[in-house]
């Protein structure tokens, strides 16, 4: 039976619902790998390490090629000591992101309680993140998703 993103049974398979179809068997996270191909000699670790941490993927394979011909494949293990500095840097960025998201959530809740504002838009432009009040009643985010973020 199809499921919604919340794991509830979905009777009506409308396009506005996410449908999860479970197939196959569960694979241990330690058995998954992340594959990347590169033409440049160095990887963009600032982007790669957070991806690996979020996915819980321990093993990274980077294939280096020149005009489509692979020269070598490098295997890295994110749990190795050589990755410690990169892991710590990525975790610090996640912590800063979590604090920023908490501040945004707290501000939205405060404005809702004080001024009854329910519709706001969070916009990032020209290096700044700004919260704007909205004058229209159009729904930008489905109510069910909003509820997940407004719980204190």
N, C-alpha and C positions, 0 to 999 in steps of 0.2 A: 504494500500500500504506500503511495506517495506520502511524504512528510513535508511539513513546513520547515522553515529555518529553525523554529523553536522545538522541533521534534514532535509536533502534534499531527495526528492523522488529517489528511486533506481529502475531503470528499469531492470538492469542486476544483478541478485542475485549471484554474483561471491563470492567465498570463501574469497577473500581479503577484502571484505567489512563487516562492522558490521551491522547487520540487527536488527532493533528495532521493535518489534511487540507490539503494545499497546493494552492491554486487561484489563478488570475489571474497577474499579473505583478508583479515587484518594482518598487516606486516609490521614487525617491530620497527620503531623509529631508527634504531641502530642499523637497519638494513637499507635505509633510504640514502640516496646520494643526490647532490646538486651538480648539474653539468653546466659549464660555461665554455664558450669559445671566444678567443681573442686573437686579434691581429697585432695588438701592441704587446710589448714585452712585459708590461706590469699590469696587474689586476687592480681594479678600483676597490680596494679593501673597505673604504668608508661606506660604500654601498653594499658590498657583498656580505660582510659580517653581520649586519643587522638582519638581512634577509635570512641568513642561515640560522640565527638565533630565534627569530620569530617562527620559522618553519620547524625548528627542532632538528635540523639536519646537521649531522656531525661531519659527514664526508663531502669534500668539494673536489671535483675534477675539473681542471682547466686545460682545454686543448688549445695550443697555440698553432696558428696556421699562417701561411703566406699564400695568398691568392687561392685559398681553398685546399691547399695541400698541408696536412698537419705535420708539423716538425717534431712536436713532443706533447705528451700529456702529463700534467703534474697533478699529483694527489695530495690534498691537505686534510688534516684532521683538526677541526675547530677546537677540540678538547686538549690539544697539545700545548705545552708551555709556551711555545713560540707564538701562539695566538693570544696569550694572556693580555697583553697591552691592547690589542684590537678589541677583544671581548669587553674589557673594562671601559674603553672609550665608547663602544656601542651601548653598553648598559647605562653609562652616565647620560647619554643622549636620550635614551628611553625614559630615564628618571626625570629629566628636564621636560620631556614631552608630557609625561603623566602629570607633573605639577601644573603645566600650562593648561592642559585639558581640565584639571580640577578647578583651576581659577576661572576658566571660561564657564564651566558648569555652575559654579557658585554664583558668578555674576548673573547668569541667566535666571537662576532660581531667585536671587535677590530682586532683580528687576520685575520678575513675575509677581512676587509677593507685594512689593512696594507700589508698583505702578500698574499692575495687571497686564503687563505686556506678555503676550504669548508668542507672537511672531517676530523673530529676529533672524538676521542673516549674518553669518560669519564669513568675511571676505579677506583673502590675502592678496594684496596688490602692492607693487613697488616696494617690496621688502617689509611691509607692515601688515599685521593682522588686526582687523577692526570688526567690531560688533555693531550692527546697525539695527534700529527698530524698523519694522515693516508696517506700512500703512494698509497694504492689501490683505485680503483674507485667503489668498490662494495657499494651498498646502504644498510645501516644498518637500517635506519628509513625511512619510506615512505615520499616523498616530501611534501604531504599535512600536515603531522604531523609536519615536520620541520618548515614549514611556520608559524605555530601557535606560535612557540617558538622564532623565529627570529625577530618578530615584536618588534620594540623598544618602 
